[in-house]
Amino acid sequence: MLLKTRAILVVVVGTVMGVSLSVSGGLLEYRPPVDDHDRAMEQARLFAEVMQRVKREYVEPLDDEELLDAAIRGMVADLDAHSEFLDASEYRDIRISTTGTYTGIGVEVSEQEGVITVITPMIGSPAARSGIRSGDRIIAVDGEGIDKVNVHDTMGRMRGRAGSKITVTVDREGEAILHEMRREVIRVASVSSELLGPAQGYVRVSQFSETTARELSRAIDDLQDENGGMLSGFVLDLRNNPGGVLDAAVDVSDLFLDSGVIVSAEGRTHDSRFRRSAHRGDILDGADLIVLVNEGSASASEIVAGALQDHGRATIVGTPTFGKGLVQTVMPLSQGRAIKLTTSRYYTPSGDSIHETGITPDVFVENTPGFPDLSLAAAVDASQDSQLVEAVERLQRRRVMHSKAQ
């Protein structure tokens, strides 16, 4: 057996034995059967044997670090579909999505088959000021072409220290255009809003970050200022929202509720068992509320929809949601890495787990292809978007009923 592989075996066996001792040490009267130890040793030997064989005979050369990294990824990924090992770059991306800020050029892009296409430059960002447009294809960063095998690396190179220079080359209808700019701190908006009609507001939440509740509260205040008074109806669009920070979902739900449980969770550790409740104060002062959901609404989106539905605060319109009722905790590791580990199951106020079942809408309306647009900057279409059309019609009917009652 090679010296390095033998050393790795020693580490693996030591780790397995250490974990076994730490667990058994906490249980004074428990003594694991000898054959449990034997099985652990046998699995450690098997691991080293497989690693040695792969390293020696795989078609491409591999080093120990690559193999061990892959083994760790496989171990965590095999737990469930949502747990994963994060290298330093992936962990940085997770922090960006949860905090809502990063340092870069401020451009929203999509990647398909190695082609990076600009969806929209963020308003006021370095990308927008330099003239980058929607539809441009990014073909080089700092003179280095796109690596189609590792597009993620190109995306990462657009980030960097605030104030540092960067050149981005885009293809626009066959013409290569070079843009020079400096990176800045970019605040990623998770909320867009507009008035749908007199006293009727619309807000779309694309994901739940640490800033979402503040953004949403500010958006509602702005809509009321634009309306010249309180709103009588409101549409909260959570379609294609994959979730995000659980506490942000709690804070968003709390904006519309006066009291009651918002969400509870059960897990094995003390920190993974909790209950979150609403505080007094409804930002809409009881105005009619409709929440739009579809099969792309998951996790934190389902917490909000479930809480507002169970408390009778909102009518849920759309299609059944994704059904992700598990809570992931991101745990930092050494050298800037982390694991995202499933630690809890969460429950709606009624005590239901929505995992693999989702939230069932009060009013079923099939999706219209293309709605909502993936870009927050896209205009709302209240005439072609069938789910939004249904929401607006319901708000209008309720407004007529309220008027007659007065």
C-alpha positions as CSV (number, residue, x, y, z in Angstrom):
1,M,0.0,0.0,0.0
2,L,1.3,3.5,-0.9
3,L,2.6,5.5,2.0
4,K,0.2,8.4,1.4
5,T,-2.8,6.1,1.2
6,R,-1.7,4.3,4.3
7,A,-1.5,7.6,6.1
8,I,-5.0,8.5,4.9
9,L,-6.2,5.1,6.2
10,V,-4.7,6.0,9.6
11,V,-6.5,9.3,9.6
12,V,-9.8,7.7,8.6
13,V,-9.6,4.9,11.1
14,G,-8.5,7.4,13.8
15,T,-11.5,9.6,13.0
16,V,-14.0,6.7,13.0
17,M,-12.6,5.5,16.3
18,G,-12.5,9.0,17.8
19,V,-16.2,9.6,16.9
20,S,-17.1,6.2,18.3
21,L,-15.2,7.0,21.6
22,S,-16.7,10.4,21.9
23,V,-20.2,9.1,21.5
24,S,-19.7,6.2,23.8
25,G,-17.9,8.4,26.3
26,G,-21.1,10.4,26.8
27,L,-23.1,7.3,27.6
28,L,-21.4,5.9,30.7
29,E,-23.2,2.6,30.7
30,Y,-23.2,2.0,27.0
31,R,-20.5,-0.2,25.5
32,P,-20.7,-0.7,21.7
33,P,-20.5,-4.3,20.5
34,V,-17.0,-5.4,19.3
35,D,-18.4,-6.2,15.9
36,D,-19.5,-2.5,15.4
37,H,-15.8,-1.5,15.8
38,D,-14.8,-4.3,13.4
39,R,-17.3,-3.1,10.8
40,A,-16.0,0.5,11.1
41,M,-12.4,-0.7,10.6
42,E,-13.5,-2.8,7.6
43,Q,-15.2,0.3,6.0
44,A,-12.1,2.4,6.6
45,R,-10.0,-0.3,4.9
46,L,-12.4,-0.4,2.0
47,F,-12.3,3.4,1.7
48,A,-8.5,3.3,1.5
49,E,-8.6,0.4,-1.0
50,V,-11.0,2.1,-3.3
51,M,-9.1,5.4,-3.1
52,Q,-5.8,3.6,-3.9
53,R,-7.4,1.8,-6.9
54,V,-9.0,4.9,-8.3
55,K,-5.8,6.9,-7.9
56,R,-3.7,4.3,-9.7
57,E,-6.1,3.2,-12.5
58,Y,-8.6,6.0,-13.3
59,V,-8.2,7.3,-16.8
60,E,-7.1,10.8,-15.6
61,P,-4.5,11.5,-12.9
62,L,-6.0,12.5,-9.6
63,D,-4.4,13.7,-6.4
64,D,-5.3,12.9,-2.8
65,E,-7.0,16.3,-2.2
66,E,-9.3,15.8,-5.2
67,L,-10.3,12.3,-4.1
68,L,-10.9,13.2,-0.4
69,D,-12.9,16.3,-1.5
70,A,-15.1,14.1,-3.7
71,A,-15.5,11.6,-0.8
72,I,-16.7,14.4,1.5
73,R,-19.1,15.8,-1.0
74,G,-20.5,12.3,-1.6
75,M,-21.0,11.6,2.1
76,V,-22.9,14.8,2.7
77,A,-24.9,14.7,-0.6
78,D,-26.0,11.2,0.1
79,L,-27.9,12.3,3.2
80,D,-30.6,14.0,1.3
81,A,-31.2,16.2,-1.8
82,H,-30.6,19.5,0.2
83,S,-27.4,18.8,2.2
84,E,-24.1,19.6,0.6
85,F,-20.4,20.4,1.1
86,L,-19.4,23.9,0.1
87,D,-15.9,24.9,-1.0
88,A,-14.7,28.4,-0.3
89,S,-16.2,29.8,-3.6
90,E,-19.6,28.1,-3.1
91,Y,-19.7,29.2,0.6
92,R,-19.1,32.8,-0.6
93,D,-22.0,32.5,-3.0
94,I,-24.3,31.3,-0.2
95,R,-23.3,34.3,2.0
96,I,-24.0,36.6,-0.9
97,S,-27.5,35.2,-1.4
98,T,-28.4,35.4,2.3
99,T,-26.9,38.8,3.0
100,G,-28.0,40.4,-0.2
101,T,-24.7,42.2,-0.9
102,Y,-21.5,41.4,-2.8
103,T,-18.7,43.3,-4.5
104,G,-18.8,43.2,-8.3
105,I,-20.2,44.9,-11.4
106,G,-24.0,44.5,-10.7
107,V,-25.3,42.4,-13.6
108,E,-28.0,39.7,-13.5
109,V,-27.0,36.8,-15.8
110,S,-28.2,33.4,-16.9
111,E,-26.0,30.5,-18.0
112,Q,-27.0,27.9,-20.5
113,E,-24.6,25.4,-22.2
114,G,-21.6,27.5,-21.3
115,V,-23.1,30.8,-22.6
116,I,-23.4,33.6,-20.1
117,T,-26.2,36.0,-21.2
118,V,-27.1,39.3,-19.5
119,I,-30.6,39.3,-18.2
120,T,-30.4,42.9,-16.9
121,P,-27.8,45.2,-15.5
122,M,-28.9,46.5,-12.1
123,I,-30.0,50.1,-12.0
124,G,-27.1,52.4,-11.2
125,S,-24.5,49.6,-11.2
126,P,-21.1,49.8,-12.9
127,A,-22.4,47.4,-15.6
128,A,-25.4,49.7,-16.3
129,R,-23.2,52.9,-16.4
130,S,-20.7,51.3,-18.7
131,G,-23.5,50.5,-21.2
132,I,-23.9,46.7,-20.8
133,R,-27.4,45.8,-22.0
134,S,-29.9,43.0,-21.6
135,G,-29.2,40.2,-24.2
136,D,-25.5,40.9,-24.3
137,R,-23.4,37.7,-24.1
138,I,-20.3,37.9,-21.9
139,I,-17.4,36.3,-23.8
140,A,-14.3,37.4,-21.7
141,V,-13.3,38.8,-18.4
142,D,-10.1,40.8,-18.1
143,G,-9.2,39.4,-21.6
144,E,-9.6,35.8,-20.6
145,G,-12.2,33.9,-22.5
146,I,-15.1,31.9,-21.0
147,D,-14.2,28.4,-19.8
148,K,-17.3,26.5,-20.8
149,V,-16.3,23.6,-18.6
150,N,-16.1,25.9,-15.5
151,V,-18.5,28.8,-16.1
152,H,-18.7,29.2,-12.3
153,D,-15.1,30.4,-12.3
154,T,-15.9,33.1,-14.8
155,M,-18.8,34.3,-12.7
156,G,-16.4,34.5,-9.7
157,R,-13.8,36.5,-11.6
158,M,-16.4,39.3,-12.0
159,R,-16.3,39.8,-8.3
160,G,-13.4,41.2,-6.3
161,R,-12.3,44.1,-4.2
162,A,-14.3,47.3,-4.2
163,G,-12.6,49.9,-6.4
164,S,-10.6,47.3,-8.4
165,K,-10.6,47.6,-12.2
166,I,-12.2,45.0,-14.5
167,T,-12.8,44.7,-18.2
168,V,-15.8,42.7,-19.5
169,T,-16.1,41.9,-23.2
170,V,-19.6,41.2,-24.5
171,D,-20.9,40.0,-27.9
172,R,-23.8,42.1,-29.1
173,E,-25.2,40.9,-32.4
174,G,-21.8,39.7,-33.6
175,E,-19.8,42.7,-32.4
176,A,-17.3,42.4,-29.6
177,I,-17.6,45.4,-27.2
178,L,-15.1,46.0,-24.4
179,H,-16.4,47.6,-21.2
180,E,-14.0,48.9,-18.5
181,M,-15.3,49.7,-15.0
182,R,-14.5,49.4,-11.3
183,R,-16.2,46.9,-9.0
184,E,-18.5,48.3,-6.3
185,V,-20.5,47.0,-3.4
186,I,-23.7,45.8,-4.9
187,R,-26.9,45.4,-3.0
188,V,-29.0,42.6,-4.5
189,A,-32.7,43.6,-4.5
190,S,-35.1,40.8,-3.6
191,V,-38.3,42.9,-4.0
192,S,-39.9,44.7,-6.8
193,S,-43.2,46.6,-6.6
194,E,-45.8,48.7,-8.5
195,L,-49.4,49.9,-8.3
196,L,-51.8,47.6,-10.3
197,G,-54.6,50.2,-10.0
198,P,-56.2,52.6,-7.6
199,A,-55.3,51.4,-4.1
200,Q,-54.1,48.0,-5.3
201,G,-50.4,47.2,-4.7
202,Y,-48.2,44.4,-6.1
203,V,-44.9,43.2,-4.8
204,R,-42.8,40.3,-6.1
205,V,-40.3,38.7,-3.8
206,S,-37.6,36.7,-5.8
207,Q,-35.8,35.2,-2.8
208,F,-35.6,35.6,1.0
209,S,-32.4,37.3,2.2
210,E,-31.5,39.2,5.4
211,T,-32.8,42.4,3.8
212,T,-36.1,41.1,2.3
213,A,-38.5,42.2,5.1
214,R,-37.0,45.7,5.2
215,E,-37.2,45.9,1.4
216,L,-40.8,44.7,1.5
217,S,-41.9,47.1,4.3
218,R,-40.2,50.0,2.4
219,A,-41.9,49.0,-0.9
220,I,-45.4,49.0,0.8
221,D,-44.7,52.4,2.3
222,D,-43.7,53.7,-1.2
223,L,-46.8,52.2,-2.8
224,Q,-49.0,53.9,-0.2
225,D,-47.3,57.2,-0.7
226,E,-47.8,56.8,-4.5
227,N,-51.4,56.0,-3.9
228,G,-51.9,58.9,-1.6
229,G,-53.3,56.7,1.2
230,M,-53.7,53.1,2.5
231,L,-54.0,50.3,0.1
232,S,-57.3,48.4,-0.1
233,G,-55.8,45.3,-1.8
234,F,-52.4,43.8,-2.1
235,V,-50.8,40.9,-4.2
236,L,-47.7,39.2,-2.8
237,D,-46.0,37.3,-5.6
238,L,-43.9,34.3,-4.4
239,R,-43.9,32.4,-7.7
240,N,-40.6,30.8,-8.6
241,N,-39.1,31.9,-5.3
242,P,-36.9,29.0,-4.1
243,G,-36.7,30.3,-0.5
244,G,-33.6,31.5,1.4
245,V,-33.2,32.7,5.0
246,L,-35.9,31.2,7.3
247,D,-35.9,34.2,9.7
248,A,-36.6,36.5,6.7
249,A,-39.7,34.4,5.9
250,V,-40.8,34.8,9.5
251,D,-40.3,38.6,9.4
252,V,-42.2,38.8,6.1
253,S,-45.1,36.8,7.6
254,D,-45.0,39.0,10.7
255,L,-45.6,42.1,8.6
256,F,-49.1,40.9,7.8
257,L,-50.1,39.2,11.1
258,D,-51.1,40.5,14.5
259,S,-50.6,37.3,16.5
260,G,-50.2,33.6,16.4
261,V,-47.6,31.0,15.5
262,I,-45.8,31.5,12.1
263,V,-43.7,28.4,12.0
264,S,-42.3,25.7,14.3
265,A,-39.5,23.2,13.7
266,E,-38.4,19.9,15.2
267,G,-34.9,18.4,15.1
268,R,-32.4,16.5,17.2
269,T,-30.5,19.4,18.7
270,H,-31.8,22.2,21.0
271,D,-31.1,24.9,18.4
272,S,-33.0,22.9,15.7
273,R,-36.2,23.0,17.8
274,F,-38.0,26.3,17.8
275,R,-41.2,28.2,17.4
276,R,-41.7,31.7,15.9
277,S,-44.7,33.8,16.5
278,A,-46.1,37.1,15.1
279,H,-46.0,40.4,16.9
280,R,-48.9,42.9,16.9
281,G,-49.1,45.2,13.9
282,D,-50.4,44.5,10.4
283,I,-48.7,46.8,7.9
284,L,-51.7,46.7,5.6
285,D,-54.2,47.3,8.4
286,G,-56.3,44.3,7.4
287,A,-56.5,45.1,3.6
288,D,-57.3,42.2,1.3
289,L,-54.2,40.1,0.6
290,I,-53.6,37.6,-2.1
291,V,-50.5,35.4,-2.4
292,L,-49.4,34.0,-5.7
293,V,-47.6,30.6,-5.7
294,N,-46.6,27.9,-8.1
295,E,-44.5,24.7,-8.2
296,G,-41.4,26.9,-8.1
297,S,-42.3,28.4,-4.7
298,A,-40.3,26.5,-2.1
299,S,-39.1,26.4,1.5
300,A,-39.2,30.0,2.9
301,S,-42.0,30.9,0.4
302,E,-44.0,28.0,1.7
303,I,-43.5,29.2,5.3
304,V,-45.1,32.5,4.4
305,A,-47.9,31.1,2.3
306,G,-48.7,28.5,4.9
307,A,-48.7,30.9,7.8
308,L,-50.9,33.5,6.0
309,Q,-53.3,30.7,4.8
310,D,-53.6,29.0,8.2
311,H,-54.4,32.3,9.9
312,G,-57.0,33.2,7.2
313,R,-55.0,36.3,6.4
314,A,-54.6,35.7,2.7
315,T,-56.1,33.8,-0.2
316,I,-53.5,31.6,-1.9
317,V,-53.8,31.6,-5.7
318,G,-51.9,29.5,-8.2
319,T,-50.7,25.9,-8.3
320,P,-49.4,23.6,-5.5
321,T,-46.0,24.6,-4.2
322,F,-42.8,22.6,-4.4
323,G,-43.0,20.9,-1.0
324,K,-39.6,21.5,0.8
325,G,-40.3,21.4,4.5
326,L,-36.7,20.9,5.7
327,V,-34.5,23.5,7.3
328,Q,-30.8,23.6,6.3
329,T,-28.1,25.1,8.6
330,V,-24.9,26.4,7.0
331,M,-22.0,25.4,9.3
332,P,-18.6,27.0,8.6
333,L,-15.5,24.8,8.4
334,S,-11.8,25.4,8.1
335,Q,-10.2,27.2,5.2
336,G,-13.3,29.1,4.2
337,R,-15.4,26.0,3.6
338,A,-18.8,24.9,5.0
339,I,-21.5,22.3,5.0
340,K,-25.1,22.9,4.5
341,L,-26.8,20.3,6.6
342,T,-30.5,19.5,7.0
343,T,-31.2,19.9,10.8
344,S,-35.0,20.4,11.2
345,R,-38.4,19.7,9.7
346,Y,-40.7,22.8,9.9
347,Y,-44.4,22.9,10.4
348,T,-47.2,25.3,9.5
349,P,-49.3,26.9,12.3
350,S,-51.8,24.1,11.9
351,G,-49.1,21.6,12.7
352,D,-48.8,20.2,9.1
353,S,-45.5,19.3,7.5
354,I,-45.5,20.4,3.9
355,H,-42.5,18.3,3.0
356,E,-43.1,16.5,-0.3
357,T,-46.7,17.7,-0.3
358,G,-46.5,21.5,-0.6
359,I,-49.1,24.2,0.1
360,T,-52.4,23.6,-1.7
361,P,-53.8,26.9,-3.1
362,D,-57.3,28.1,-2.1
363,V,-57.9,28.9,-5.8
364,F,-56.2,26.8,-8.5
365,V,-55.1,28.7,-11.6
366,E,-52.7,27.1,-14.0
367,N,-49.4,28.9,-14.9
368,T,-49.1,31.0,-18.0
369,P,-45.8,30.1,-19.7
370,G,-43.2,33.0,-19.2
371,F,-44.8,34.5,-16.1
372,P,-43.4,35.8,-14.0
373,D,-40.3,36.9,-15.8
374,L,-37.1,35.8,-14.0
375,S,-35.8,39.3,-13.9
376,L,-37.1,41.6,-11.1
377,A,-36.7,44.5,-13.6
378,A,-39.3,43.0,-15.9
379,A,-42.7,44.9,-16.1
380,V,-45.8,43.3,-14.7
381,D,-48.4,42.2,-17.2
382,A,-51.8,42.1,-15.5
383,S,-53.6,41.2,-18.8
384,Q,-51.6,38.1,-20.0
385,D,-50.6,36.5,-16.7
386,S,-53.6,34.3,-15.8
387,Q,-52.7,33.9,-12.1
388,L,-52.2,37.6,-11.7
389,V,-55.4,38.3,-13.6
390,E,-57.3,36.1,-11.2
391,A,-55.8,37.9,-8.2
392,V,-56.7,41.4,-9.6
393,E,-60.2,40.3,-10.4
394,R,-60.7,39.0,-6.8
395,L,-59.4,42.2,-5.3
396,Q,-61.7,44.3,-7.5
397,R,-64.7,42.1,-6.6
398,R,-64.0,42.5,-2.9
399,R,-63.6,46.2,-3.3
400,V,-67.0,46.4,-4.9
401,M,-68.5,44.3,-2.1
402,H,-66.9,46.5,0.6
403,S,-68.3,49.6,-1.2
404,K,-71.8,48.2,-1.3
405,A,-71.6,47.3,2.4
406,Q,-70.7,50.9,3.2
